[in-house]
Amino acid sequence: MDDKTNLVFLRSFVWPHEYYTLRSFLESNGIEVVMLDEMTITIDPLLSNAIGGIKMYVAEHDFDKANKLMEEFELNKEQNEEES
Protein backbone atom coordinates (compact mmCIF):
# COMPACT_ATOMS: atom_id res chain seq x y z
CA MET A 1 0.00 0.00 0.00
CA ASP A 2 1.39 3.40 -0.86
CA ASP A 3 1.37 6.42 1.45
CA LYS A 4 -1.55 8.04 -0.41
CA THR A 5 -3.94 5.14 0.04
CA ASN A 6 -6.89 6.01 2.25
CA LEU A 7 -7.41 3.39 4.93
CA VAL A 8 -10.84 2.48 6.25
CA PHE A 9 -11.59 0.75 9.55
CA LEU A 10 -12.95 -2.76 9.04
CA ARG A 11 -13.06 -4.38 12.48
CA SER A 12 -11.41 -4.54 15.88
CA PHE A 13 -10.33 -7.54 17.95
CA VAL A 14 -9.76 -7.96 21.67
CA TRP A 15 -7.20 -10.75 21.45
CA PRO A 16 -4.42 -11.34 18.88
CA HIS A 17 -5.53 -14.90 18.01
CA GLU A 18 -8.94 -13.60 16.89
CA TYR A 19 -7.66 -11.81 13.81
CA TYR A 20 -5.04 -14.23 12.47
CA THR A 21 -7.39 -16.40 10.42
CA LEU A 22 -9.47 -13.49 9.09
CA ARG A 23 -6.32 -11.60 8.14
CA SER A 24 -4.98 -14.66 6.30
CA PHE A 25 -8.31 -15.18 4.55
CA LEU A 26 -8.48 -11.56 3.35
CA GLU A 27 -4.86 -11.52 2.22
CA SER A 28 -5.31 -14.80 0.34
CA ASN A 29 -8.15 -13.09 -1.54
CA GLY A 30 -5.99 -10.13 -2.54
CA ILE A 31 -6.95 -7.68 0.22
CA GLU A 32 -4.02 -5.96 1.87
CA VAL A 33 -4.60 -5.50 5.61
CA VAL A 34 -3.05 -2.99 8.00
CA MET A 35 -3.22 -3.68 11.74
CA LEU A 36 -2.91 -0.99 14.40
CA ASP A 37 -2.01 -1.66 18.04
CA GLU A 38 -1.20 -5.28 17.22
CA MET A 39 2.21 -5.19 18.88
CA THR A 40 0.94 -3.34 21.95
CA ILE A 41 -1.74 -5.97 22.62
CA THR A 42 0.67 -8.82 21.88
CA ILE A 43 3.07 -7.46 24.50
CA ASP A 44 0.41 -6.52 27.07
CA PRO A 45 -2.96 -8.16 26.35
CA LEU A 46 -4.59 -6.49 29.36
CA LEU A 47 -4.41 -3.13 27.55
CA SER A 48 -6.76 -4.34 24.84
CA ASN A 49 -9.98 -2.92 26.26
CA ALA A 50 -8.29 0.30 27.33
CA ILE A 51 -7.08 1.17 23.81
CA GLY A 52 -9.94 -0.30 21.82
CA GLY A 53 -8.29 -3.56 20.80
CA ILE A 54 -6.40 -4.38 17.65
CA LYS A 55 -7.78 -2.43 14.71
CA MET A 56 -7.95 -3.86 11.19
CA TYR A 57 -7.88 -1.43 8.27
CA VAL A 58 -8.11 -1.96 4.52
CA ALA A 59 -7.71 0.34 1.55
CA GLU A 60 -10.83 2.36 0.80
CA HIS A 61 -11.13 0.84 -2.67
CA ASP A 62 -11.05 -2.69 -1.14
CA PHE A 63 -13.58 -2.02 1.64
CA ASP A 64 -16.71 -3.44 -0.05
CA LYS A 65 -14.91 -6.61 -1.16
CA ALA A 66 -13.30 -7.01 2.27
CA ASN A 67 -16.65 -6.57 4.00
CA LYS A 68 -18.28 -9.25 1.81
CA LEU A 69 -15.35 -11.60 2.39
CA MET A 70 -15.57 -10.99 6.13
CA GLU A 71 -19.28 -11.89 6.09
CA GLU A 72 -18.48 -15.07 4.14
CA PHE A 73 -15.72 -15.89 6.61
CA GLU A 74 -18.03 -15.45 9.62
CA LEU A 75 -20.76 -17.55 8.00
CA ASN A 76 -18.31 -20.38 7.25
CA LYS A 77 -16.94 -20.14 10.78
CA GLU A 78 -20.43 -20.49 12.28
CA GLN A 79 -21.24 -23.46 10.02
CA ASN A 80 -18.00 -25.18 11.00
CA GLU A 81 -18.73 -24.64 14.70
CA GLU A 82 -22.21 -26.15 14.30
CA GLU A 83 -20.76 -29.24 12.61
CA SER A 84 -18.23 -29.79 15.39
C-alpha distance (Angstrom), angle and dihedral (degrees) to the residues before:
residue distance angle dihedral
M1 . . .
D2 3.77 . .
D3 3.81 125.1 .
K4 3.81 92.5 -103.2
T5 3.79 95.8 57.2
N6 3.79 112.6 113.7
L7 3.78 111.1 -130.8
V8 3.78 122.5 -146.9
F9 3.80 126.2 -159.9
L10 3.80 112.0 -112.0
R11 3.80 106.4 171.2
S12 3.79 144.9 -31.7
F13 3.80 130.3 -131.6
V14 3.79 131.6 -156.6
W15 3.80 97.1 -152.5
P16 3.82 130.0 36.1
H17 3.82 95.0 -125.7
E18 3.82 90.5 59.6
Y19 3.78 95.6 69.3
Y20 3.81 102.7 39.4
T21 3.79 97.1 86.1
L22 3.81 95.3 40.8
R23 3.79 90.9 48.2
S24 3.81 90.8 50.5
F25 3.81 91.3 47.1
L26 3.81 93.0 51.1
E27 3.79 93.6 45.1
S28 3.81 91.4 48.6
N29 3.81 86.7 56.2
G30 3.79 93.3 52.6
I31 3.82 99.5 -96.5
E32 3.78 114.4 133.0
V33 3.81 111.6 -142.8
V34 3.80 129.6 -156.8
M35 3.80 118.8 -161.6
L36 3.80 123.8 -158.0
D37 3.81 124.5 -160.5
E38 3.80 90.4 8.7
M39 3.80 94.3 128.9
T40 3.80 93.6 44.1
I41 3.81 92.4 55.0
T42 3.80 92.2 42.6
I43 3.80 89.9 55.3
D44 3.81 96.5 40.6
P45 3.82 112.5 15.6
L46 3.80 92.4 -178.9
L47 3.82 89.6 70.6
S48 3.79 91.5 63.9
N49 3.80 97.9 96.2
A50 3.79 92.5 40.2
I51 3.82 94.5 57.7
G52 3.79 99.0 32.8
G53 3.78 98.6 -99.7
I54 3.77 129.0 -93.9
K55 3.79 110.7 -32.0
M56 3.80 122.8 -144.7
Y57 3.79 118.0 -153.5
V58 3.80 131.9 -177.9
A59 3.78 133.2 -173.0
E60 3.79 113.1 -81.5
H61 3.81 91.8 -119.5
D62 3.85 90.1 54.2
F63 3.82 96.6 46.6
D64 3.82 99.0 97.5
K65 3.80 93.0 46.5
A66 3.82 91.4 45.1
N67 3.79 91.4 49.7
K68 3.82 91.9 51.6
L69 3.80 91.1 46.8
M70 3.80 90.3 49.3
E71 3.82 90.4 52.8
E72 3.81 89.7 49.5
F73 3.80 90.2 48.5
E74 3.82 92.7 51.1
L75 3.81 92.1 47.0
N76 3.81 91.8 50.8
K77 3.80 90.1 46.3
E78 3.82 91.6 53.3
Q79 3.82 92.0 47.5
N80 3.80 91.2 50.2
E81 3.81 91.3 49.9
E82 3.82 90.8 51.1
E83 3.81 91.1 51.7
S84 3.80 92.7 51.1
